């Protein structure tokens, strides 16, 4: 029971990271109906920016709590701002010029941007794994039995709380603000939205910026949780986050987080009780089974064909 509970906590933290990345996928798809396959590498760039910022500041876990909190918030803001620039650049280079083209063209360009980002970071930062000393340490013992302690670390608490706050905030933003109304109008009919005065190009650019900022948050938390980052780290989390977005119902922000949590739980439990070599197989098998019975995902809405 104790081991199961510990894996549940680990899966919750891992799934929260996947969920944050998946929100970026689902927001972009919800507006322009295309998958930004460079999003996983935007997440990786955010991790590297956070790593550089932490090393430049020189903050450590031994710093006073108030200074540590302030510095981490500042580092997160810097990572979000600089990563947002990358997201905006991807939209301008890979999507905007091809928005009226056939649907495969932006997809191919996004894959090209993904490869370009990977190779750029590899050239600038090198191919070796970049380690980071623990910045957030400590935690709480929830349960202890027969010498086995179930712990909830402070970084896991930060990851889970951050995901819940951002999911709630972005859901309210899209449902209750003028920007959200513009995004929903572009999702339903971009041409009609433009005729009614919505700046479609600006709305789409802001959506990419928001998605990239969320990827930066996920990248920073991923870095502090695992303590390492490498130039190829964007591919696998990106694919799993895309899987989470599809599983939860692409176009739904709560669905993206729900899908991320499911992927995290599946990986954590499978690694605990079965061969770790097949944890990815288990995750994608669950995706296939869910889509057989729920083609739109768990919280997704059936797509209505416009005629």
C-alpha positions in Angstrom: 0.0 0.0 0.0 2.8 2.4 0.9 4.7 1.7 -2.3 1.5 2.2 -4.3 0.8 5.6 -2.6 4.3 6.7 -3.3 4.0 5.9 -7.0 0.7 7.7 -7.1 2.4 10.8 -5.8 5.2 10.4 -8.3 2.7 9.9 -11.1 0.8 13.0 -10.1 3.9 15.2 -10.3 5.0 13.7 -13.6 1.6 14.0 -15.1 1.3 17.6 -14.0 4.4 18.4 -16.1 2.9 16.6 -19.1 -0.3 18.5 -18.6 1.4 21.9 -18.7 3.0 21.0 -22.0 -0.2 19.6 -23.3 -2.1 22.8 -22.7 0.2 24.5 -25.3 -0.7 21.8 -27.8 -4.4 22.0 -27.2 -4.6 25.9 -27.3 -2.9 26.1 -30.7 -5.0 23.2 -32.1 -8.1 24.8 -30.7 -7.6 28.0 -32.7 -6.0 27.0 -36.0 -6.6 23.3 -36.1 -2.9 22.4 -36.4 -0.4 20.6 -34.2 2.7 22.5 -33.3 5.2 19.7 -33.3 8.0 22.2 -32.3 6.3 22.7 -29.0 8.2 19.9 -27.2 11.5 21.6 -28.2 10.1 24.9 -27.0 9.8 23.1 -23.6 13.4 22.0 -23.9 14.5 25.6 -24.7 12.7 26.8 -21.6 14.6 24.3 -19.5 17.9 25.5 -20.8 17.0 29.1 -20.3 16.0 28.4 -16.7 19.3 26.4 -16.2 21.4 29.3 -17.5 19.5 31.8 -15.3 19.9 29.7 -12.2 23.6 29.3 -12.8 24.1 33.0 -13.5 22.2 34.0 -10.3 24.0 31.3 -8.3 21.0 30.5 -6.1 21.2 27.3 -4.0 18.9 25.4 -1.6 20.9 27.0 1.3 19.6 30.5 0.5 17.1 32.1 2.9 13.5 31.1 2.0 12.4 34.6 1.1 15.4 35.1 -1.2 14.9 31.7 -2.7 11.2 32.2 -3.5 11.9 35.7 -5.0 14.8 34.4 -7.1 12.8 31.4 -8.4 9.9 33.7 -9.4 12.3 36.0 -11.2 14.0 33.1 -13.0 10.6 31.7 -14.0 9.5 35.1 -15.4 12.7 35.4 -17.4 12.3 31.8 -18.8 8.7 32.5 -19.7 9.6 35.8 -21.5 12.5 34.4 -23.5 10.7 31.2 -24.4 7.7 33.2 -25.5 9.9 34.9 -28.0 10.8 31.4 -29.4 7.1 30.5 -29.6 6.3 33.8 -31.4 9.1 33.1 -33.8 7.9 29.6 -34.6 4.4 31.1 -35.4 5.8 33.8 -37.6 8.2 31.5 -39.6 6.5 28.1 -39.6 2.7 28.9 -39.4 1.7 32.3 -40.6 3.1 32.2 -44.1 1.6 28.7 -44.6 -1.8 29.3 -42.9 -3.7 29.2 -46.2 -1.7 26.4 -47.7 -2.6 22.7 -47.7 -2.7 21.2 -44.1 0.5 19.1 -44.5 2.8 22.1 -45.2 2.7 23.7 -41.7 3.1 20.3 -40.1 6.3 19.6 -42.2 7.6 23.1 -41.3 6.9 22.6 -37.6 8.9 19.3 -37.7 11.7 21.2 -39.4 11.6 23.9 -36.7 11.8 21.1 -34.1 15.0 19.7 -35.7 16.4 23.2 -36.1 15.8 24.0 -32.4 17.4 20.7 -31.3 20.5 21.2 -33.4 20.8 24.9 -32.4 20.8 24.0 -28.7 23.2 21.2 -29.3 25.6 23.5 -31.0 25.3 26.2 -28.4 25.2 24.1 -25.2 26.9 20.9 -26.3 25.6 17.3 -26.5 26.3 16.4 -22.9 23.8 16.2 -20.1 23.7 19.4 -18.1 23.3 18.8 -14.4 21.8 21.1 -11.8 22.3 20.9 -8.0 19.0 20.7 -6.1 17.4 24.1 -5.7 14.3 23.1 -3.8 14.8 20.5 -1.1 12.9 19.0 1.8 9.4 17.5 2.0 7.0 15.8 4.2 6.5 12.2 5.4 2.9 11.3 4.8 3.0 7.7 6.0 5.6 5.3 7.4 5.2 1.6 7.9 7.8 -1.2 8.4 10.6 1.1 7.6 9.1 2.4 4.3 8.2 6.1 4.3 5.8 7.7 1.8 7.1 11.2 1.1 5.8 14.3 -0.7 8.7 16.6 -1.6 8.4 20.3 -1.7 9.2 20.4 -5.5 6.3 17.9 -6.1 4.0 20.2 -4.1 5.2 23.2 -6.2 4.6 21.3 -9.5 1.1 20.1 -8.5 0.0 23.5 -7.2 1.4 25.4 -10.2 -0.4 23.1 -12.6 -3.8 23.5 -10.8 -3.4 27.3 -10.6 -2.4 27.7 -14.3 -5.1 25.3 -15.5 -7.7 27.2 -13.6 -6.3 30.6 -14.7 -6.1 29.8 -18.4 -9.6 28.2 -18.4 -11.1 31.3 -16.8 -9.1 33.5 -19.3 -10.5 31.7 -22.3 -14.1 31.6 -21.0 -14.4 35.0 -19.4 -12.1 37.6 -21.1 -12.1 39.5 -24.3 -9.0 37.7 -25.5 -10.7 34.4 -24.7 -13.7 35.4 -26.8 -11.5 36.3 -29.7 -9.7 32.9 -29.4 -13.0 31.1 -29.4 -14.3 33.1 -32.3 -11.1 32.3 -34.3 -11.6 28.6 -33.4 -15.2 28.6 -34.8 -14.6 30.6 -37.9 -11.5 32.7 -38.4 -12.8 34.5 -41.6 -16.0 35.6 -39.9 -14.1 36.6 -36.8 -11.9 38.9 -38.9 -15.0 40.4 -40.6 -16.4 41.2 -37.1 -13.2 43.1 -36.1 -11.1 40.4 -34.4 -7.4 40.7 -35.2 -6.9 37.1 -36.2 -3.1 37.3 -36.7 -2.6 39.0 -33.3 -4.9 36.5 -31.5 -3.0 33.5 -33.0 0.4 35.0 -32.1 -0.7 35.6 -28.5 -1.9 32.0 -28.3 1.5 30.8 -29.4 3.1 33.1 -26.9 0.9 31.7 -24.1 1.6 28.1 -25.0 5.3 28.8 -25.1 5.2 30.5 -21.7 3.4 27.4 -20.2 6.1 25.2 -21.8 8.7 27.3 -20.1 7.0 26.8 -16.7 6.9 23.0 -17.4 10.6 23.1 -18.5 11.7 24.9 -15.4 9.8 22.5 -13.1 11.1 19.5 -15.1 14.7 20.8 -14.6 14.3 21.4 -10.9 12.5 18.0 -10.4 15.0 15.8 -12.3 18.1 18.0 -12.0 19.3 17.3 -15.6 18.6 18.5 -19.1 19.9 17.6 -22.5 19.2 19.0 -26.0 17.1 16.0 -26.9 14.8 16.3 -23.9 12.1 18.0 -25.9 11.1 15.0 -28.1 9.8 12.4 -25.7 8.0 14.7 -23.3 6.6 16.5 -26.3 5.2 13.3 -27.8 3.8 12.3 -24.5 2.2 15.7 -23.9 0.7 15.5 -27.4 -0.7 12.1 -26.5 -2.1 13.6 -23.3 -3.8 16.3 -25.2 -5.4 13.8 -27.5 -6.3 11.5 -24.7 -8.0 14.2 -22.6 -9.7 15.8 -25.7 -7.7 18.1 -27.8 -9.1 21.6 -27.6 -10.0 21.3 -23.9 -7.6 22.7 -21.3 -8.9 20.6 -18.4 -8.8 17.6 -20.7 -5.1 18.3 -21.5 -4.2 18.2 -17.8 -6.4 15.2 -17.2 -4.6 13.4 -20.1 -1.3 14.4 -18.7 -2.2 13.0 -15.3 -3.3 9.7 -16.9 -0.1 9.4 -18.8 1.9 10.2 -15.6 0.0 7.6 -13.6 0.3 4.9 -16.3 4.0 5.4 -16.6 4.6 5.5 -12.8 2.5 2.4 -12.0 3.8 0.4 -15.0 7.4 1.2 -14.0 6.7 0.1 -10.5 5.0 -3.2 -11.1 6.1 -4.3 -14.6 9.1 -3.9 -16.9 10.1 -0.2 -17.3 11.1 -1.0 -20.9 7.4 -1.2 -21.8 6.0 1.9 -20.0 5.7 3.8 -23.3 3.9 0.9 -24.9 1.4 0.9 -22.0 0.7 4.6 -22.3 0.1 4.5 -26.1 -2.0 1.3 -25.8 -4.3 3.1 -23.3 -4.6 6.0 -25.7 -5.6 3.6 -28.5 -8.2 1.9 -26.3 -9.7 5.2 -25.2 -9.9 6.6 -28.7 -11.7 3.5 -29.9 -14.6 4.2 -27.5 -14.2 8.0 -27.3 -12.8 9.3 -30.6 -12.8 12.9 -29.3 -11.0 12.1 -26.1 -12.3 12.1 -22.6 -13.4 15.7 -22.4 -13.3 16.6 -26.1 -16.2 17.8 -28.2 -17.2 16.0 -31.4 -15.9 18.1 -34.4 -18.8 19.6 -36.4 -18.0 19.7 -40.1 -18.8 23.2 -41.6 -20.6 23.1 -44.9 
